[in-house]
Amino acid sequence: MDFGEIYHFLFETYAGIGVLVAVSIVLCIIIAAVLELRTRKTYVDRGPKSEDEEDEWSLFDDEEDGE
């Protein structure tokens, strides 16, 4: 296979474009996982929060605030 055949397959056929999309998705997932692991390693533990601190907002919060 020469460069022309590879170029034609990747950029001029549906299967080649599918390969490019699949490789891009896999590459993005790998990069995101590596960055997430590096972030977790950097910010290991910020200590326990006190119980009276309620800064966290939850989408599924069942408590009604003053209604």
C-alpha positions in Angstrom: 0.0 0.0 0.0 1.3 3.4 -0.8 0.3 6.7 0.6 -2.2 7.4 -2.1 -4.2 4.3 -1.4 -4.3 5.0 2.4 -5.3 8.6 1.7 -8.1 7.5 -0.6 -9.4 4.9 1.9 -9.4 7.2 4.9 -10.8 10.4 3.3 -12.8 9.2 0.3 -14.7 6.2 1.5 -17.4 5.8 4.1 -15.5 3.0 5.8 -12.4 5.2 6.0 -14.3 8.1 7.5 -15.8 5.7 10.0 -12.3 4.6 11.0 -11.2 8.2 11.5 -14.2 8.9 13.7 -13.7 5.8 15.7 -10.0 6.5 16.2 -10.8 10.1 17.2 -13.4 9.0 19.8 -11.0 6.3 21.3 -8.2 8.8 21.4 -10.3 11.4 23.2 -11.5 8.9 25.8 -7.9 7.8 26.5 -6.7 11.4 26.8 -9.7 12.2 29.2 -8.9 9.2 31.3 -5.2 10.1 31.6 -6.0 13.7 32.5 -8.6 12.6 35.1 -6.0 10.2 36.7 -3.4 13.0 36.8 -5.9 15.4 38.4 -6.9 12.8 41.0 -3.3 12.2 41.8 -2.6 16.0 42.2 -5.7 16.7 44.3 -5.7 13.5 46.5 -7.7 14.6 49.5 -8.9 18.0 50.7 -9.9 16.6 54.1 -13.3 15.8 55.6 -15.9 18.4 55.4 -17.7 19.4 58.5 -21.3 18.3 58.8 -22.7 21.8 59.1 -21.2 22.7 55.7 -23.8 22.2 52.9 -22.1 23.8 49.9 -22.9 20.9 47.6 -25.8 21.3 45.3 -27.5 18.2 44.1 -29.8 17.8 41.1 -31.9 15.2 43.0 -32.1 17.2 46.2 -35.5 16.4 47.8 -35.4 19.2 50.4 -37.6 22.2 49.8 -36.0 25.5 50.8 -38.8 27.6 52.3 -41.6 26.6 50.1 
